[in-house]
Amino acid sequence: MELQDYLRVFRAHWLVIVAVTVLGGLLAFGWTLTQSKVYTATGSAIITTGASQDLGSALVGDNYAKSRVKSYLDIAKSRKVAEFAAGELGLDASPDALIARVTVTNPLDTAVLRVAAKGSSPEQARDLAEAWIAGMTAVVADLENEGATDDVTSVVALQTLDSAVLPSAPTSPNVRLAVALGLLVGLALGIGYALVRAALDRRLRKSEDIEREFDVPVVGALPFDAGLPRDPAYSASKDFAMKEAVRQLRTNLQFMDVDNPPRVLVITSALPGDGKSTVAIMLAEAIADSGQDVVLVDADLRRPVIAKKLRLVEGGGLTDVLVGRATTKEVLQAYGDTRHFFVLASGAIPPNPSELLASDAMKSLLYGFPEHATIIIDTPPLIPVTDAAVLTARTDGALVVARSGRTTIDVLDRALQNLDKVKGRALGVILNSVPRKGAHKDQYAYSYEYKQAPVAEQAPAPAPEDDVHVAPAPEAPRAPRGPKSPPHHASSRRPADTRPEGLLDWDHVVARGNATPAAGEA
């Protein structure tokens, strides 16, 4: 992992890291409240060698005192001094217990002994330190003057240097130190959790994750839009970032294979809920906006949603054509104002979807459309059923839709393996619902948009007489559409008389004139 990856992980889990860090500090502070307070009083004593007549005698005495201080340090930690302090204070504690409460040190190159005594209150700590220093001086005096007469005494003595004073604050527990350690431990645990979570996270979040794990290109990355499931066409037309992302997807498909561009495309996904149907609608609309004819076929014969999403007639469709109950031009419906977008709904749900999709009639239908038209097929997911894999093997290839933050590496790998088993061609992966904000947002996402003039200021163009006429079902009226383009706009893109003939009489559907369609016919 690079530094940018670590920063992305920390940004994705910053809330957990902060929460664990604060929790560690609170736990440390709570621990200090449960501990008994300990006070420490300090005092000191110094070894003296008596008065000196000259400098040489003073140096000798100083060196002698420093040599004796090591012996006095052992005396200060002896049970004899502890017994003296216990008797002085009237304590019932054992000498070993008192020794554990007292610390005696000797600063380097000095003849000073520092005493630090601990107690449950400031008074206990001060009294113990004073009694301990008094015991040290008494024991040293006894040892140095042992065997001496009244006229002759030792010149070496231990005297009190600093008397112990009442401590103003407890030395234990150290609240600041405990809280600081708790915060550090919490921070370490939070970072560790984030790194472990990132290492175990198998979800695909950005295009680099797919390209790193699979030998399949990412042909498009679509941003997240909460309004797409309700109305994909309306949301895509209003969202500038989404429009640009779909246009980039359309451009990538055009340059995928210049010599033999794919014409019949399967749009599928690994599991339901990845947004394949919505992606198919937006891609078809983008191709139609470029002036190229496109047919969107709803081949999801288990849970068809295309006609419902576009508010078209749901009665007849693909299955009726395959079984011979209707012709293609009878069930094909025009959508939108581009005059290039046609929809073939699913029709009645059959009991054998896989057999119908794998039939020769299905292949003849798909490749019977004019060669200049692009055929986009919405199919069921790859993992639950085999419909998409079977249909991919009989078309130019499949675009697999993966949902950012939901589709895992294992799931997408299994879906691609299902295509490989039938020798189907995976043209690429479309990463859907890429976050616009947060740690996993697309760093190349658009953050600006063009401002359009108000609708009231635009003069509507007159509706041509030979415009496309779409007849929706009465119970599901179409949403109002904008002004229609003049007829010379459409003719400048592709003249009607240049359309090649195919399974569908294309001119009959597009140039309907002012004829009123029959009920249920689009």
C-alpha positions as CSV (number, residue, x, y, z in Angstrom):
1,M,0.0,0.0,0.0
2,E,1.2,3.5,-0.8
3,L,0.8,6.6,1.3
4,Q,-2.3,7.6,-0.6
5,D,-3.9,4.2,0.2
6,Y,-3.2,4.6,3.9
7,L,-4.7,8.1,3.9
8,R,-7.8,6.8,2.1
9,V,-8.1,4.0,4.7
10,F,-7.8,6.5,7.6
11,R,-10.3,8.8,5.9
12,A,-12.8,6.0,5.4
13,H,-12.6,4.9,9.0
14,W,-11.8,8.2,10.7
15,L,-15.0,8.0,12.8
16,V,-14.0,4.7,14.3
17,I,-10.4,5.8,14.9
18,V,-11.6,8.9,16.7
19,A,-14.2,7.0,18.7
20,V,-11.7,4.3,19.9
21,T,-9.1,7.0,20.7
22,V,-11.6,8.9,22.9
23,L,-12.8,5.7,24.4
24,G,-9.2,4.8,25.4
25,G,-8.8,8.2,27.1
26,L,-12.1,7.8,29.0
27,L,-11.2,4.3,30.2
28,A,-7.8,5.6,31.4
29,F,-9.5,8.4,33.2
30,G,-12.0,6.1,34.8
31,W,-9.2,3.8,35.9
32,T,-7.5,6.7,37.7
33,L,-10.7,7.3,39.6
34,T,-10.7,3.8,41.0
35,Q,-7.1,4.0,42.3
36,S,-6.2,5.1,45.8
37,K,-4.3,8.4,46.0
38,V,-0.7,8.2,47.0
39,Y,1.2,11.2,48.3
40,T,5.0,11.5,48.3
41,A,7.1,13.6,50.7
42,T,10.8,14.2,50.1
43,G,13.7,15.1,52.4
44,S,17.5,14.8,52.4
45,A,20.5,14.3,54.7
46,I,24.2,15.0,54.1
47,I,27.4,13.4,55.3
48,T,29.8,15.7,57.1
49,T,33.4,15.3,58.1
50,G,33.8,18.1,60.6
51,A,35.7,21.3,60.3
52,S,38.9,21.5,58.1
53,Q,41.9,23.6,58.9
54,D,43.1,23.9,55.3
55,L,42.1,23.1,51.7
56,G,43.9,19.8,51.7
57,S,42.0,18.6,54.8
58,A,38.8,19.8,53.2
59,L,39.4,17.8,50.0
60,V,40.4,14.7,52.0
61,G,37.2,15.0,54.1
62,D,35.0,15.4,51.0
63,N,36.5,12.4,49.3
64,Y,36.1,10.4,52.5
65,A,32.4,11.4,52.8
66,K,31.7,10.4,49.2
67,S,33.3,7.0,49.8
68,R,31.2,6.5,52.9
69,V,27.9,7.5,51.2
70,K,27.6,4.1,49.5
71,S,27.7,2.4,52.8
72,Y,25.2,4.8,54.3
73,L,22.9,4.1,51.3
74,D,22.7,0.5,52.4
75,I,22.1,1.6,56.0
76,A,19.3,3.8,54.9
77,K,17.5,0.8,53.4
78,S,18.0,-1.5,56.4
79,R,15.4,-2.9,58.7
80,K,17.1,-1.2,61.7
81,V,16.1,2.2,60.3
82,A,12.6,0.9,59.5
83,E,12.2,-0.3,63.1
84,F,13.3,3.1,64.4
85,A,10.8,4.9,62.2
86,A,8.0,2.5,63.2
87,G,8.7,3.1,66.9
88,E,9.0,6.9,66.3
89,L,5.6,7.0,64.6
90,G,3.9,4.3,66.7
91,L,3.1,2.2,63.7
92,D,2.3,-1.5,63.7
93,A,3.5,-2.1,60.2
94,S,6.3,-4.5,59.6
95,P,9.8,-3.2,58.7
96,D,9.5,-4.7,55.2
97,A,6.2,-2.9,54.6
98,L,7.8,0.4,55.6
99,I,10.9,-0.2,53.4
100,A,8.6,-0.7,50.4
101,R,7.1,2.8,51.0
102,V,10.5,4.5,51.2
103,T,13.0,5.2,48.4
104,V,16.6,6.4,49.2
105,T,18.8,7.6,46.4
106,N,22.3,9.2,46.2
107,P,22.8,11.9,43.5
108,L,25.9,11.3,41.4
109,D,29.2,12.7,42.9
110,T,27.5,14.0,46.0
111,A,27.5,13.1,49.7
112,V,23.7,13.6,49.9
113,L,21.0,11.0,50.6
114,R,17.5,11.8,49.3
115,V,14.6,10.2,51.0
116,A,11.1,9.9,49.3
117,A,8.3,8.4,51.5
118,K,4.8,7.5,50.3
119,G,1.6,7.7,52.3
120,S,-2.1,7.7,51.8
121,S,-2.3,11.3,53.0
122,P,0.1,14.2,52.9
123,E,0.7,14.0,56.7
124,Q,1.6,10.3,56.6
125,A,4.1,10.9,53.8
126,R,5.7,13.8,55.6
127,D,5.9,12.1,59.0
128,L,7.4,8.9,57.5
129,A,10.1,10.9,55.7
130,E,11.0,12.8,58.8
131,A,11.1,9.7,60.9
132,W,13.2,7.9,58.3
133,I,15.8,10.7,58.2
134,A,16.0,10.7,62.0
135,G,16.4,7.0,62.0
136,M,19.2,7.2,59.4
137,T,21.1,9.8,61.5
138,A,20.7,7.8,64.7
139,V,21.9,4.5,63.2
140,V,24.9,6.2,61.5
141,A,25.8,7.9,64.7
142,D,25.7,4.6,66.6
143,L,27.9,2.9,64.0
144,E,30.4,5.7,63.7
145,N,30.8,6.2,67.4
146,E,30.9,2.5,68.4
147,G,33.8,2.0,70.8
148,A,34.5,5.7,71.1
149,T,35.1,7.3,74.5
150,D,33.5,10.5,75.8
151,D,36.5,12.6,74.8
152,V,37.0,11.1,71.3
153,T,34.1,11.0,68.7
154,S,34.0,10.3,65.0
155,V,34.3,13.4,62.8
156,V,31.9,11.7,60.2
157,A,28.3,12.3,60.9
158,L,24.9,12.3,59.0
159,Q,22.9,15.4,59.4
160,T,19.5,16.6,58.1
161,L,19.8,18.8,55.1
162,D,16.2,19.4,54.0
163,S,13.2,18.6,56.1
164,A,10.1,17.0,54.5
165,V,7.1,19.2,53.7
166,L,3.5,18.5,53.0
167,P,3.0,17.4,49.4
168,S,0.4,19.6,47.6
169,A,-0.9,16.9,45.1
170,P,-0.9,13.2,44.9
171,T,1.9,11.5,42.8
172,S,-0.2,8.5,42.0
173,P,-2.3,8.0,40.0
174,N,-0.9,10.4,37.5
175,V,-4.1,11.5,35.7
176,R,-2.4,13.3,32.8
177,L,0.0,10.4,32.1
178,A,-2.7,7.8,32.3
179,V,-5.1,9.7,30.0
180,A,-2.2,10.3,27.5
181,L,-1.3,6.7,27.5
182,G,-5.0,5.8,27.1
183,L,-5.3,8.1,24.1
184,L,-2.2,6.6,22.5
185,V,-3.4,3.0,23.0
186,G,-6.8,3.9,21.7
187,L,-5.3,5.6,18.6
188,A,-3.1,2.6,18.0
189,L,-6.1,0.2,18.3
190,G,-8.2,2.4,16.0
191,I,-5.5,2.5,13.3
192,G,-5.0,-1.2,13.7
193,Y,-8.8,-1.8,13.3
194,A,-8.9,0.4,10.2
195,L,-5.9,-1.4,8.6
196,V,-7.3,-4.8,9.3
197,R,-10.7,-3.8,8.1
198,A,-9.2,-2.5,4.9
199,A,-7.1,-5.6,4.4
200,L,-10.1,-7.9,4.9
201,D,-12.5,-5.7,2.8
202,R,-13.1,-7.5,-0.5
203,R,-15.5,-4.9,-1.9
204,L,-14.7,-3.1,-5.1
205,R,-14.8,0.7,-4.6
206,K,-12.9,2.3,-7.5
207,S,-11.7,1.5,-11.0
208,E,-8.2,0.7,-9.9
209,D,-9.5,-2.1,-7.7
210,I,-11.0,-3.9,-10.7
211,E,-8.1,-3.3,-13.0
212,R,-5.7,-4.6,-10.3
213,E,-7.7,-7.8,-9.7
214,F,-9.0,-8.7,-13.2
215,D,-7.7,-8.6,-16.7
216,V,-10.8,-6.7,-17.8
217,P,-10.9,-3.0,-18.6
218,V,-13.2,-0.6,-16.8
219,V,-15.1,1.1,-19.6
220,G,-17.1,3.5,-17.4
221,A,-17.6,4.8,-13.9
222,L,-21.0,6.3,-13.1
223,P,-21.5,8.5,-10.0
224,F,-24.0,7.8,-7.3
225,D,-27.4,9.3,-7.8
226,A,-30.2,8.6,-5.3
227,G,-32.9,9.6,-7.8
228,L,-32.0,7.1,-10.5
229,P,-33.9,4.1,-9.2
230,R,-37.1,6.2,-9.3
231,D,-36.7,7.8,-12.7
232,P,-33.4,7.0,-14.5
233,A,-34.1,9.1,-17.6
234,Y,-35.1,12.2,-15.7
235,S,-32.3,12.0,-13.2
236,A,-29.6,11.4,-15.8
237,S,-30.8,14.3,-17.9
238,K,-30.7,16.7,-15.0
239,D,-27.4,15.6,-13.5
240,F,-24.4,17.0,-15.4
241,A,-21.9,14.7,-13.8
242,M,-24.0,11.7,-14.7
243,K,-24.5,12.9,-18.3
244,E,-20.7,13.3,-18.8
245,A,-20.0,9.9,-17.2
246,V,-22.5,8.2,-19.6
247,R,-21.1,10.1,-22.6
248,Q,-17.6,8.9,-21.6
249,L,-19.0,5.3,-21.5
250,R,-20.5,5.8,-24.9
251,T,-17.2,7.1,-26.3
252,N,-15.2,4.2,-24.8
253,L,-17.6,1.7,-26.5
254,Q,-17.1,3.4,-29.8
255,F,-13.3,3.1,-29.6
256,M,-13.3,-0.4,-28.1
257,D,-12.7,-2.1,-31.4
258,V,-12.4,0.3,-34.3
259,D,-12.2,-2.4,-37.0
260,N,-15.0,-4.5,-35.7
261,P,-17.0,-2.5,-33.2
262,P,-19.5,-4.4,-31.0
263,R,-23.1,-3.9,-32.2
264,V,-25.1,-6.3,-30.1
265,L,-24.3,-5.7,-26.4
266,V,-25.5,-7.5,-23.3
267,I,-25.8,-5.5,-20.1
268,T,-25.7,-7.7,-17.0
269,S,-24.4,-7.8,-13.5
270,A,-23.2,-10.3,-10.9
271,L,-26.2,-10.0,-8.6
272,P,-29.5,-8.2,-8.5
273,G,-29.5,-4.6,-7.3
274,D,-26.3,-3.4,-9.1
275,G,-28.2,-1.1,-11.4
276,K,-27.8,-2.9,-14.7
277,S,-31.2,-1.9,-16.1
278,T,-30.7,1.7,-15.2
279,V,-27.3,1.7,-16.8
280,A,-28.7,0.1,-19.9
281,I,-31.4,2.9,-20.2
282,M,-28.9,5.7,-19.7
283,L,-26.4,4.2,-22.2
284,A,-29.2,3.7,-24.8
285,E,-30.3,7.3,-24.4
286,A,-26.8,8.6,-24.7
287,I,-26.3,6.7,-28.0
288,A,-29.6,8.0,-29.3
289,D,-28.6,11.6,-28.4
290,S,-25.5,11.2,-30.6
291,G,-27.8,10.6,-33.6
292,Q,-27.3,6.8,-33.8
293,D,-30.2,4.4,-33.8
294,V,-30.4,2.2,-30.8
295,V,-32.8,-0.6,-29.7
296,L,-33.1,-1.4,-26.1
297,V,-34.2,-5.0,-25.6
298,D,-35.6,-6.2,-22.3
299,A,-34.4,-9.8,-22.2
300,D,-34.8,-10.1,-18.4
301,L,-37.6,-12.6,-18.8
302,R,-37.8,-13.2,-15.0
303,R,-38.1,-9.6,-13.6
304,P,-38.5,-7.2,-16.5
305,V,-38.4,-3.5,-15.5
306,I,-37.5,-1.6,-18.7
307,A,-41.0,-0.8,-19.9
308,K,-42.1,0.1,-16.4
309,K,-39.2,2.4,-15.8
310,L,-39.8,4.2,-19.1
311,R,-43.6,4.2,-18.6
312,L,-44.2,2.3,-21.9
313,V,-46.7,-0.4,-22.8
314,E,-45.9,-3.6,-21.0
315,G,-48.3,-6.0,-22.8
316,G,-46.4,-7.3,-25.8
317,G,-42.7,-7.6,-26.5
318,L,-39.8,-10.0,-27.0
319,T,-41.5,-13.2,-26.1
320,D,-44.4,-12.6,-28.4
321,V,-42.0,-12.1,-31.3
322,L,-40.0,-15.2,-30.5
323,V,-43.1,-17.5,-30.4
324,G,-44.6,-15.9,-33.5
325,R,-47.6,-14.1,-32.0
326,A,-46.4,-10.7,-33.2
327,T,-43.9,-9.0,-35.5
328,T,-41.1,-6.8,-34.3
329,K,-42.7,-3.6,-35.7
330,E,-45.9,-4.4,-33.9
331,V,-44.3,-4.4,-30.4
332,L,-41.4,-2.0,-30.9
333,Q,-42.0,1.3,-29.2
334,A,-40.3,4.6,-29.8
335,Y,-39.1,6.6,-26.8
336,G,-38.0,10.2,-26.3
337,D,-37.6,13.0,-28.8
338,T,-34.5,11.9,-30.5
339,R,-36.3,9.7,-33.1
340,H,-33.4,7.1,-32.6
341,F,-34.4,5.4,-29.4
342,F,-36.6,2.3,-29.6
343,V,-37.6,-0.2,-26.9
344,L,-38.5,-3.8,-27.2
345,A,-40.2,-4.8,-24.0
346,S,-40.0,-8.3,-22.5
347,G,-43.6,-9.3,-23.1
348,A,-45.2,-12.2,-21.2
349,I,-42.9,-14.0,-18.8
350,P,-42.3,-17.6,-20.1
351,P,-41.7,-20.7,-18.1
352,N,-38.4,-21.4,-20.0
353,P,-36.5,-18.1,-20.3
354,S,-33.0,-19.7,-20.9
355,E,-34.3,-21.8,-23.8
356,L,-35.9,-18.8,-25.5
357,L,-32.8,-16.6,-25.2
358,A,-30.6,-19.4,-26.5
359,S,-32.8,-20.1,-29.5
360,D,-31.9,-19.4,-33.1
361,A,-34.9,-17.2,-33.3
362,M,-33.4,-14.9,-30.7
363,K,-30.2,-14.6,-32.5
364,S,-31.9,-13.9,-35.8
365,L,-34.0,-11.3,-34.2
366,L,-31.0,-9.4,-32.7
367,Y,-28.9,-9.5,-35.8
368,G,-32.0,-8.8,-38.0
369,F,-32.1,-5.2,-37.1
370,P,-30.3,-2.7,-39.5
371,E,-26.6,-2.9,-39.2
372,H,-26.2,0.8,-38.4
373,A,-28.3,0.3,-35.2
374,T,-26.8,-0.6,-31.8
375,I,-28.7,-3.3,-29.9
376,I,-28.5,-3.1,-26.1
377,I,-29.9,-6.1,-24.2
378,D,-30.9,-6.0,-20.6
379,T,-30.5,-9.5,-19.1
380,P,-30.8,-11.1,-15.6
381,P,-27.7,-11.3,-13.3
382,L,-25.0,-13.8,-14.1
383,I,-24.8,-15.7,-10.8
384,P,-28.4,-16.5,-10.0
385,V,-29.3,-17.8,-13.5
386,T,-27.6,-18.6,-16.8
387,D,-29.7,-16.4,-19.1
388,A,-27.0,-13.7,-19.4
389,A,-24.1,-16.1,-20.0
390,V,-26.0,-18.0,-22.7
391,L,-27.1,-14.8,-24.5
392,T,-23.5,-13.4,-24.3
393,A,-22.1,-16.4,-26.1
394,R,-24.5,-15.6,-29.0
395,T,-23.8,-11.8,-29.2
396,D,-20.8,-9.5,-29.5
397,G,-20.1,-9.5,-25.8
398,A,-21.3,-8.3,-22.4
399,L,-20.7,-5.3,-20.2
400,V,-20.8,-6.3,-16.5
401,V,-22.1,-3.7,-14.1
402,A,-20.5,-3.7,-10.6
403,R,-21.8,-1.6,-7.8
404,S,-19.1,0.4,-5.9
405,G,-18.9,-0.5,-2.3
406,R,-21.2,-3.6,-2.7
407,T,-19.8,-5.9,-5.3
408,T,-16.9,-8.0,-4.0
409,I,-13.9,-9.4,-5.7
410,D,-15.2,-12.9,-5.3
411,V,-18.6,-12.2,-6.6
412,L,-17.3,-10.4,-9.7
413,D,-14.8,-13.2,-10.3
414,R,-17.5,-15.8,-10.2
415,A,-19.6,-13.8,-12.7
416,L,-16.7,-13.5,-15.1
417,Q,-16.0,-17.2,-14.7
418,N,-19.6,-17.9,-15.8
419,L,-19.0,-16.0,-19.0
420,D,-15.7,-17.9,-19.6
421,K,-17.4,-21.2,-19.2
422,V,-19.7,-20.6,-22.2
423,K,-16.9,-18.8,-24.0
424,G,-18.6,-15.5,-23.8
425,R,-16.7,-12.2,-24.3
426,A,-16.5,-9.8,-21.4
427,L,-16.2,-6.4,-23.1
428,G,-15.5,-4.6,-19.9
429,V,-16.9,-3.6,-16.5
430,I,-19.0,-0.6,-15.7
431,L,-18.5,0.6,-12.1
432,N,-21.8,2.0,-10.9
433,S,-22.7,4.3,-7.9
434,V,-19.2,5.6,-7.4
435,P,-19.3,8.0,-4.3
436,R,-19.1,11.7,-5.0
437,K,-17.8,12.4,-1.5
438,G,-15.7,10.6,1.0
439,A,-12.5,8.6,0.9
440,H,-13.6,6.5,-2.1
441,K,-14.9,9.3,-4.4
442,D,-13.8,9.5,-8.0
443,Q,-10.9,12.0,-8.1
444,Y,-11.7,12.8,-11.7
445,A,-15.4,13.4,-11.1
446,Y,-17.0,16.6,-12.5
447,S,-17.6,19.3,-10.0
448,Y,-19.1,21.9,-12.3
449,E,-22.0,22.2,-14.7
450,Y,-23.3,24.4,-17.4
451,K,-26.1,26.9,-16.8
452,Q,-29.0,26.6,-19.2
453,A,-31.3,29.5,-20.0
454,P,-34.7,29.4,-18.4
455,V,-37.3,27.5,-20.3
456,A,-39.6,30.6,-20.5
457,E,-36.9,32.5,-22.4
458,Q,-36.5,29.8,-25.1
459,A,-38.8,30.0,-28.1
460,P,-40.3,26.6,-28.7
461,A,-39.8,25.2,-32.2
462,P,-42.9,24.2,-34.2
463,A,-43.7,20.5,-34.1
464,P,-43.0,18.9,-37.5
465,E,-45.8,17.0,-39.2
466,D,-43.7,13.8,-39.6
467,D,-42.4,13.7,-36.0
468,V,-42.2,10.4,-34.1
469,H,-45.5,9.7,-32.4
470,V,-45.4,7.6,-29.3
471,A,-48.6,6.2,-27.9
472,P,-48.3,5.3,-24.2
473,A,-50.7,3.2,-22.3
474,P,-53.7,5.2,-21.0
475,E,-53.1,4.1,-17.4
476,A,-49.5,5.1,-17.4
477,P,-49.2,8.5,-19.2
478,R,-45.8,9.7,-20.3
479,A,-44.1,12.6,-18.5
480,P,-44.4,15.9,-20.5
481,R,-41.6,16.4,-22.9
482,G,-39.8,19.4,-24.2
483,P,-40.1,21.1,-27.6
484,K,-39.5,18.9,-30.6
485,S,-36.8,19.5,-33.1
486,P,-37.6,20.6,-36.6
487,P,-37.6,17.9,-39.3
488,H,-34.4,19.2,-41.0
489,H,-32.4,18.5,-37.8
490,A,-33.1,14.8,-38.0
491,S,-32.6,14.6,-41.7
492,S,-29.2,16.3,-41.4
493,R,-28.0,13.5,-39.2
494,R,-29.1,10.5,-41.3
495,P,-31.5,10.8,-44.3
496,A,-34.5,8.4,-44.0
497,D,-34.0,7.0,-47.5
498,T,-30.5,5.8,-46.6
499,R,-31.6,3.3,-43.9
500,P,-30.8,-0.3,-44.8
501,E,-33.7,-2.7,-44.8
502,G,-33.8,-5.4,-42.1
503,L,-36.1,-7.5,-40.1
504,L,-37.9,-4.3,-39.1
505,D,-39.3,-1.9,-41.7
506,W,-37.5,0.9,-40.0
507,D,-38.9,3.7,-42.1
508,H,-42.4,2.6,-41.3
509,V,-41.8,3.0,-37.6
510,V,-39.9,6.3,-37.7
511,A,-41.9,8.2,-40.4
512,R,-45.4,7.4,-39.3
513,G,-46.7,10.8,-40.3
514,N,-49.9,11.9,-38.6
515,A,-51.4,8.5,-38.6
516,T,-53.0,7.6,-35.3
517,P,-51.8,4.2,-33.9
518,A,-54.2,1.6,-32.8
519,A,-54.9,1.0,-29.2
520,G,-52.0,-0.8,-27.5
521,E,-49.6,-0.1,-30.5
522,A,-46.6,2.3,-30.1
